[in-house]
């Protein structure tokens, strides 16, 4: 087990895989939302429906 002094000297670990994955999923969600809104807007403006 590391002591308090040794823990203060540990460098790194700022971005864990879990944090990076959450950030990427957030960007994917925003991108998907923008794509959906853009498609809906294009359909409304062109007055075409499926």
N, C-alpha and C positions, 0 to 999 in steps of 0.2 A: 504494500500500500504506500502511495506517495504522501509525503508530508506536506504541510502548508507551504513551506518555502519552495519545495520542488514543484508543486502545482503552479506557483506563480511564475516559474521559469519555463513552463511549457509554451511552445510557440506553434501556431497552426490550429487547424480545426475550425476556422471561421466559417467555412462553407462545407457543411456536411452533405452527403448524397441526398438525404431526406429534404434538406432545405432547398437544394438546387432543383430537385424534382418538383417541389411545391411551386417554386418560381416559374419553372417551365410550364407546368400545368396551368398556372394563372395566365401566362401569356397566350397559351393555346385557347383558353376559355374566352379571353378578350378578342382574339382573332376570329374565333368561331362566331361570337356575338356580332362582330362587325360585318362578317360575311353574310349572316342571316339578315341583318338590318339592311344591308346593301341590296340583297336580292329582293326583299320585300319592297323597298323603295323603287327599284327598277320595275317591278311588276305593277306597282301602283301608277307610276308615271307612264308606262307603255300601255296600261289598261288591258293587259293580257292575263288571263287566268288559265289554270290547268284544266 
